[in-house]
Amino acid sequence: DRFQAITGELKRQSQRRALALSDNEIAILYVGRLNYVAKANPLALFIAAEETAKRSSRPVRLLLNGYFNDAENEEAFLEAANSILDVANFQIVRHGDENFPDGVWAAADIFCSLSDNIQESFGLTPVEAMAAGLPSIVSDWNGYRESVRNGVDGYTIPTLMPPPGTGADIAYRYFTRQNTYGDYLGAQSQSTSVDVAALGQALYQLVNDDCTRRGMAE
């Protein structure tokens, strides 16, 4: 009921005007914490979005709707965006923005979240994306794989980490309190890799194929 109230064609038109999105522009939306240690490293998404924008005949906008835990994360995200994104447009809408009290779900065309973190035991935002009528591209990882059906609701992107036993030193340093929980999460995240090539293929497909994008949304 809530998502029916905050989406729909009138909401879409209003939000896209406010964001200066053209009718032909495809908006790829990420929602959640903007934290490369404890949530999702943005590099895979930035790289794939830029390559998709270069290959596509229509403009692409990457929308990040969330909040930064600290200045370090904000600086890192902006540095990565400035160094990688050239053709793809980029915009951050912060949680709590009075112009978008319900987020920017209505303005988006595709939802993408590439969690590489062991904290994502379920993942609410892919389910919210479905409620908003958006196809989802997510990492095939942890709780995300339980809600998004590959090729049906969207695409699950292969995500890999080293086999059992190779992280024993990371776990031991946390267990013996040599490292903080944040250190532990960061080390684990650095040992996890999203398949950027597969991600690029999925993004390109949904950006350029209206029928597939709308079918998965439905």
C-alpha positions as CSV (number, residue, x, y, z in Angstrom):
1,D,0.0,0.0,0.0
2,R,2.8,2.4,0.9
3,F,4.6,1.9,-2.4
4,Q,1.4,2.2,-4.4
5,A,1.0,5.6,-2.8
6,I,4.6,6.8,-3.5
7,T,4.9,5.5,-7.0
8,G,2.8,5.7,-10.2
9,E,2.9,7.8,-13.3
10,L,2.1,11.2,-11.7
11,K,4.8,10.7,-9.0
12,R,7.2,9.5,-11.7
13,Q,6.7,12.6,-13.8
14,S,7.0,14.9,-10.8
15,Q,10.2,13.3,-9.5
16,R,11.8,13.1,-12.9
17,R,11.2,16.8,-13.5
18,A,12.7,17.6,-10.1
19,L,15.8,15.6,-11.0
20,A,16.0,17.0,-14.5
21,L,15.7,13.5,-16.0
22,S,14.9,13.6,-19.7
23,D,12.2,11.3,-21.1
24,N,14.7,9.1,-22.8
25,E,17.1,8.9,-19.9
26,I,17.4,5.6,-17.9
27,A,17.8,6.0,-14.2
28,I,19.7,3.3,-12.3
29,L,18.9,3.5,-8.6
30,Y,20.8,2.3,-5.6
31,V,19.1,2.8,-2.1
32,G,20.8,2.3,1.2
33,R,23.9,3.1,3.2
34,L,26.7,4.7,1.2
35,N,29.5,2.8,2.9
36,Y,32.2,0.8,1.1
37,V,33.3,-1.0,4.2
38,A,30.0,-2.1,5.8
39,K,27.5,-2.2,2.9
40,A,28.7,-2.3,-0.8
41,N,31.8,-1.1,-2.6
42,P,30.6,1.1,-5.5
43,L,33.4,0.4,-7.9
44,A,31.7,-2.4,-9.8
45,L,28.5,-0.4,-10.3
46,F,30.4,2.7,-11.4
47,I,32.5,0.8,-13.9
48,A,29.6,-1.1,-15.4
49,A,27.3,2.0,-15.5
50,E,30.0,4.0,-17.3
51,E,30.6,1.2,-19.9
52,T,26.9,0.8,-20.4
53,A,26.5,4.6,-21.0
54,K,29.3,4.5,-23.5
55,R,27.7,1.7,-25.5
56,S,24.0,2.8,-25.2
57,S,22.1,5.1,-27.6
58,R,20.2,6.7,-24.7
59,P,21.6,8.6,-21.7
60,V,22.1,6.8,-18.3
61,R,21.8,8.4,-14.9
62,L,23.2,6.7,-11.8
63,L,21.1,7.7,-8.7
64,L,22.4,7.0,-5.2
65,N,19.7,7.5,-2.6
66,G,21.1,7.0,0.9
67,Y,23.4,8.4,3.6
68,F,27.1,8.5,4.5
69,N,28.2,7.3,7.8
70,D,31.2,9.7,7.8
71,A,33.2,12.1,5.8
72,E,35.7,9.4,4.8
73,N,33.1,7.4,3.0
74,E,31.7,10.5,1.2
75,E,35.1,11.5,0.0
76,A,35.8,8.0,-1.3
77,F,32.5,7.8,-3.2
78,L,33.0,11.2,-4.8
79,E,36.6,10.4,-5.7
80,A,35.6,7.1,-7.3
81,A,32.7,8.8,-9.2
82,N,34.8,11.6,-10.4
83,S,37.6,9.3,-11.7
84,I,35.3,6.7,-13.3
85,L,32.1,8.3,-14.5
86,D,32.4,10.5,-17.6
87,V,29.6,9.6,-20.0
88,A,27.2,8.3,-17.3
89,N,25.4,11.0,-15.3
90,F,25.7,10.8,-11.6
91,Q,23.6,12.2,-8.7
92,I,23.3,11.7,-5.0
93,V,19.9,12.2,-3.3
94,R,20.4,12.0,0.5
95,H,18.0,10.4,2.8
96,G,16.0,13.1,4.5
97,D,16.0,15.4,1.5
98,E,12.9,17.5,2.0
99,N,12.3,17.5,-1.8
100,F,12.1,13.7,-1.8
101,P,10.6,12.6,1.5
102,D,9.6,9.2,0.0
103,G,12.9,8.6,-1.8
104,V,13.2,8.5,-5.6
105,W,11.6,5.1,-6.3
106,A,9.1,6.6,-8.7
107,A,11.8,8.2,-10.9
108,A,13.8,5.1,-11.4
109,D,13.8,2.5,-14.2
110,I,16.2,-0.1,-12.8
111,F,17.2,-0.9,-9.2
112,C,20.8,-2.1,-8.6
113,S,22.4,-3.1,-5.3
114,L,25.7,-5.0,-5.2
115,S,26.2,-5.9,-1.6
116,D,29.6,-7.6,-1.0
117,N,29.2,-7.7,2.8
118,I,28.3,-10.4,5.2
119,Q,25.8,-8.1,7.0
120,E,23.2,-8.4,4.2
121,S,21.4,-11.4,5.8
122,F,18.2,-10.6,3.9
123,G,18.1,-7.3,2.1
124,L,15.0,-5.2,2.2
125,T,15.7,-2.9,-0.7
126,P,15.3,-5.5,-3.6
127,V,11.9,-6.3,-2.2
128,E,11.0,-2.6,-2.0
129,A,12.2,-2.3,-5.6
130,M,9.7,-5.0,-6.6
131,A,7.0,-3.1,-4.7
132,A,8.0,0.0,-6.7
133,G,7.7,-1.9,-10.0
134,L,11.4,-2.0,-10.8
135,P,13.5,-4.8,-12.1
136,S,16.4,-5.6,-9.8
137,I,20.1,-6.2,-10.5
138,V,21.7,-7.6,-7.4
139,S,24.8,-9.5,-6.3
140,D,24.2,-13.2,-6.1
141,W,25.1,-13.0,-2.4
142,N,23.8,-13.7,1.0
143,G,20.2,-12.8,1.5
144,Y,19.7,-11.2,-1.9
145,R,19.7,-14.5,-3.7
146,E,16.6,-15.5,-1.7
147,S,14.4,-12.7,-3.1
148,V,15.5,-12.0,-6.7
149,R,14.9,-14.8,-9.3
150,N,17.6,-14.5,-12.0
151,G,15.9,-13.8,-15.4
152,V,12.5,-13.3,-13.8
153,D,12.5,-10.4,-11.4
154,G,15.9,-9.1,-12.6
155,Y,19.4,-10.5,-12.7
156,T,21.6,-11.9,-10.0
157,I,25.3,-11.2,-10.7
158,P,27.9,-13.9,-9.9
159,T,29.8,-12.9,-6.7
160,L,32.7,-14.8,-5.4
161,M,35.0,-15.1,-2.3
162,P,37.9,-17.4,-1.5
163,P,37.0,-20.9,-0.3
164,P,36.5,-21.9,3.3
165,G,39.7,-21.7,5.4
166,T,41.4,-18.9,3.5
167,G,39.9,-16.2,5.8
168,A,41.0,-17.8,9.1
169,D,43.6,-15.1,9.8
170,I,40.9,-12.4,9.3
171,A,38.5,-14.2,11.7
172,Y,41.2,-14.9,14.2
173,R,42.3,-11.2,14.4
174,Y,38.7,-10.2,15.1
175,F,38.2,-13.1,17.6
176,T,41.2,-12.0,19.6
177,R,40.2,-8.4,19.4
178,Q,43.2,-7.2,17.5
179,N,40.8,-5.9,14.9
180,T,37.4,-4.1,15.3
181,Y,34.2,-5.4,13.7
182,G,34.6,-2.7,11.1
183,D,38.1,-4.0,10.3
184,Y,36.7,-7.5,10.0
185,L,33.9,-6.4,7.7
186,G,36.3,-4.4,5.5
187,A,38.8,-7.3,5.2
188,Q,36.0,-9.7,4.2
189,S,34.5,-7.2,1.7
190,Q,38.0,-6.8,0.1
191,S,38.0,-10.6,-0.3
192,T,34.7,-10.5,-2.2
193,S,34.3,-9.8,-6.0
194,V,31.3,-9.0,-8.1
195,D,31.6,-10.1,-11.7
196,V,31.8,-6.7,-13.5
197,A,31.5,-8.2,-17.0
198,A,28.3,-10.0,-16.1
199,L,27.0,-6.8,-14.4
200,G,27.7,-4.8,-17.5
201,Q,25.8,-7.3,-19.7
202,A,22.8,-7.1,-17.3
203,L,22.8,-3.3,-17.2
204,Y,23.1,-3.0,-20.9
205,Q,20.2,-5.4,-21.5
206,L,17.9,-3.6,-19.2
207,V,18.9,-0.1,-20.3
208,N,18.4,-0.8,-24.0
209,D,15.6,-3.4,-24.1
210,D,12.3,-1.8,-23.0
211,C,10.4,-5.1,-23.3
212,T,12.7,-7.0,-21.0
213,R,12.9,-4.2,-18.5
214,R,9.1,-3.8,-18.4
215,G,8.5,-7.5,-18.3
216,M,10.7,-8.0,-15.3
217,A,9.2,-5.0,-13.6
218,E,5.7,-6.5,-14.0
